[in-house]
Amino acid sequence: MNRHADTNMTDDEGRIDMYREHARPRRALARVAALMVLALVAGVHPATAGGGRERELTRVVIGYQAIPNGELVAKQLGWHEETLGVPVHWVQFNSGSELNAAVTAGSVDLGLGGSSTTVVAIAQGVPARVIWIHNIIGENEALVVRRGSDIRTVGDLRGRTVAAPFGATTHYHLLTALELAGVNPGDLRVLDMPPPEMLAAWLRGDIDAGFVWEPTLAAMLEADGRVLISSGELAAQGFLTGDIGIARTGFLERHPDIVVQYLRNQMRAVAMIRTEPDRAAAAIAAELSLDPVEARRQMDSLVFLDAIEQLSDAYLGRERAPGGLADVFLETGHFLAEQDTIQRAPDRARVEAFLAPEFLQRAVQQ
């Protein structure tokens, strides 16, 4: 799978890309504090939560993001609560970087993070494995500039202030867009901002541009913004991104049946999105406090794969036969290492060991 190969977004026999966290000290301290809170909420001491004895299962902790995909459908309709056989506790994150920290602490069992931060998780040895692809990103993420701005091309970002959530898919795509345009990232000021802070900075006029996802994307566009380049456009050049489902290794080993049922709920959500899109959009609208029409628009900007597609050679593959996702992770790891955003790209053995299609295989067979 060549990173620069043509990509068909309708078939999506493409690839899933990723990127990494470069946190500032101020944000690092905030994340440590959040990590300790999460550990205490889960009943795990933060100093030892990453390894050692697995905690007694009194509830399943699911980390999610405000992304209009199947996880929000399952959340709003209460499927996990009905079927997992144990109480469910939901924790919202602003990025996969935060999720990685919580999983390492043992505070989250199942979670959703960007494809970029999944590669970071592999490189950093986060104790987790990939079990699901929530969606592939199309027009749901974009780089926004002001409608009256003289920024007409990515090259015009030189000397400007641009925001992106560090470690997220949009940060990876920002770096990718700069590289394709021949722009050195050092020629502009790039700020680490999660979506809520980015919107506030945009409204204050503190930033010239921001690369972000829905629903913040829609809010910035409504506030005098326009799209300079979208993730869909970058995907067409061979740089797909997606939202990836991971499970903490200790949880996988001790509670495989819960993981399989969780995946069956994800399969059910994708089926609803495909066959009853208005019903799925209504559930997402309730979760995100959106108008159902707007929720449908945002949902339709993503590409959803069913279980059979995910188990194909193009994606997760099957047990002992990793699919193309492993190649994509390898390529992206090399890209991130070249950008000095990770110290070393993970090798093939490490990448393939991070994929766990066997749980989805079991979910399909049941």
N, C-alpha and C positions, 0 to 999 in steps of 0.2 A: 504494500500500500504506500504509494508515493505521496508525500505530504503536499506536493504541488500538482497532483493529478486532478483531472476534472472531477467534479462532484455533482451528483444529481440529487437535489434536495427532495424530490418527490419519492424516489426509490429509497434514498438514503443508504445506498450500499457504500457509504462513505466511511468516515472515521470520526472519532470523538477526541477533542483536544483538551489541553489542560494548562494550568499555571500555578504560581507559587506566592507565598507570603513573604514580604520584606518589612515586617512591622517596625514602626518607630518605637522608641522607648516608652513614650506616653501611652501608646496603644498596647504595648506589651504589658505594662503594669495593669491596664484596665482588663486585659484578657486574663492575666493571672488571677485577678480578683474575681472575675466571672467564673473562672475555672474552679476556684475554691468554693464558691457558692454552689455551683453545679455538683461538685463532689459531695458537699454536705447535704444537698437536697436528695442525692441518691443514696446517702448513708455510707459513703466511702471516704476514707481519709485521703486528702489530696496528695500526701507524700508517698502513698503506697498503692494508689488506685490503679496505676498503669499496669501492674503485674501482680503476681502472687495469687492469693486465694480469691476465688470468685465469690461475689456477694450472694447472699440468699435472695432468691427471686420473689419479691413481693409485688413488683409491677414492672412493666416494660416501658423504658424511656425512649421516646422517638424524637429525634431532632429533625425539624422541618424548616423550610423557608417559604416566604410569601411568593410562591411561583405558581402560576395557573396550570397545574398539572394533576396527575392522578392521585398524588398523595393528599392534596387538598380535598379531592372528591371523597376519598376514603375517610378522611378526618371529619368532614362535615356530615357525612352519612353514618358515621359511627361504626363502620365495618370492623375495625380492629378491636374496638371495645366489645363487639358482639361475638367475635370469633377466636380471639387469641387465648381466651381462657384465663386471663390474668388482667388486673387493672392496667390501664394505659395512661402514661403521663407524657404530655407534649411539651417540648421546649423549642422555642423559635430562635433561629440564628440568622445573622445578617450575611454570613459567608461560610464557605467550606473551611476556611482557616479556623474559625471559631469551633466548628464541628470537630475538626481534627484534634484540637486541644481537649475538648470534652471527652472524646472517645479515648484518647490517651489516658485521661484521668479515670476512666471507667465509669463516667457519669452518664453516658448515652449508650444505648444498645444498638439502635438502628437509626440511620441518619441519611440525609440528602446533602450532598455537596457538589460543587462544580467539578467538571472533568479536570480542570487545571489543578485544583487542590487535591484531587485524588492522586495525581502524580506526585505531588508534594508529600502526601501521606505515605506513599511507597518509598520515596527517597528518605524520609525521616523515620521510617520504621514504626509508623502508627499501627497498633495491633488491631487490624481490621482487614476485611476482604470485600471485594465487589460482588454484589448479589443481584443487581438490577440496574437498568438504564431507565431513569424516569422519563427522560425526553431528550431530543436533540434540538438545539437552539437554532432558530431561523431569524425572523425579524423581531424576536422578543427582546433582543439586546442591541443597543446602538450607541454610537458616539454622537452626542447632541451638541450643537453650537447655537448661538443666538441668530434669530432670523435676520436681523439687520447687520450681522457681523461681516467683516471682510474676509473671514476664514472660508475659503472656497474649496480647498484641498487639504489633505492631511499635512502636506508640506507647509501650509500656512500656520500650523500649530507652533512653529519655532518661536520661542520667546513668550508663549502664552502659558496660562495656568490651567491645567487639566486634572480632573479628579477621576479616580477609579478605586474600587475596593481592592486593596492589595491582596493578592492570593486568589482572586476570583477569576472566572472565565473572561470577564470584561477587561481585566488588567492584562491578561494574556493577549487578548485581541487588540488592545491598545498597542502593546509592544509589537505585535505582528504587523499592524497597520503602519506603524512608524518604520519598521524594518523594510516593508515593501515599498514605502515611499522614499527610502533612503535618508530618513531623519534620525539623528542621534538622540536618544531619550534625554541626554544631558543638555540638549538645546531648548528644552522646555521645562517647566516646573510641574512635576506630577505629584499630586497629593493623594494620600491614602484616606478615602472616605467611604463608609458604608452608605447605602442608598438614602436613609433618612437624613444624614448629615449633608449628603451631596445636594439633595433637594433644597435644604435650608440655605446652603452656600450659593446655590444657583439663584434663588429668590433674592438674596442679599446682593448679588452681583459680584461675589468674591471669586468666582471661577469663570473661565471663558468657555469651557467645554467639560463634558462628563460622559464617561462610557458606563452605562447602567442598564438594568433590566426592568421589566414591568413589575409593579405598577408605577414605580418612580419614573420610568421612561415616559409614560403617558403624561404624568404630571409636569415634567420638564418641557415636553412638547407643547402642552397647553399654555405654559408660561413663556411664550415667545421663543420656543425652541424649534429647531429643524434638524433632521438627521444628516450628518456628514457621511457616515459609512455605517453599515449594519453588520451584525454577525452573520446574517444570511449572505451578504456580499462576500465576506471573508471566507465563508464556507464554500462558496462557489470557486474560490481560488485554492481550495484544498485544506482549509483550516477549520474543520468542524469543531464545535464545542457542545457539551451536553451536561445534564444534571444526572449524577450517579448515586445509586443507592449502595451504602456500605453497611456492614454489620461488624460489631466488635467481636474479635476472635474468641474470647472467652464465652461470650453469649452464644455464638454459633456452635461451639463445641458442646455446651451444656444444654442448649434448648433448640435443637434443629427443627423440631416439629412446629415450634412457634414461628421460626423463620419461614418455613414452607407455607404456613397459613398466611403469614404476612404477604408473601409473594403472590399467593392466590388472590388476595384482596387487590394487589396492584394489577394483576391480570384482569380482574373484574372491572377496575377503574378504566383501563385502556379500552376494554370492550364497550363500556358505556360512552366514552369519549367518541369512539368511532361510530357507534350505532344509534346513540341517543345524545348527540352533542348538546342540544339545548338543556337537557336535564343535567348533564355534567356541568355545563356552564352556570346553571342556576346554583349548584352546590358551591362552585368556585366563587360566584358572586357573593354568596352569603358569607364565605370565609374572608373575602377581601373587601367587603362592604362596597361592592361595585354594582353598577347597573348590569343586568344579565346580558344585554347586548355588548357592552364593553368587555365583560368577562369572556364572552364567546370570541370576540375579536382577539383578545390576548391569548386565549387558549389555542386558537387557530394559528397563531404565529409560531407554535412549537410543533415538532414532529414526534409522534408517539409510535413506539415499536411494540408489537405483541410478543409473547413469550417465544414463539417459534422463530420469529425474526431475530430476537436477541440471542437465541441459541445457535444461530447460523454461523458460518465461517467468517462472516463480515464483522461480527460483534463479539459476544462473550465466548462463542464456541461451546464445546462440551467438555466434560471432565476428561482430563488427560489429553485434550485436543484443543488448546486455546485458540480463540478466533482472532480476527484482525484488530480487535481492541488492544491486544498486547503489543502489536506493531506500532499502533498509534501512540500508546503510552511510552514506548521506547523512543520514538522520534521526538515526541514532545519533551521528554526528559533531557534529550540531547540539546534541544533548543533552549530549554531553561538553564541548563548548565552553561551554554554559550553566552547567555545573557547574565550570568553570575547571579541568578535568582535561586539556584540550588547549588550546593557545593559539588555534587557529583550526580550524574545521571544513573538511575538504577539499571542494573543489567537485566538480561532477558529472564534469567531464572527467578530473580526477585519479582519482576513484573508478573510473570505467569503464575507464581505462587500466590499473588494477591487476588487473582480471579477465582471465583467460586461458583461456576455455573451448575454444579451438581445439585444445589438447593433448588434452582429454578427447574432443573430436569425433574426432580421429585415432585415439584408443584404441578408440572404439566401432566405427569403420570397419574396423579391422584384424581 
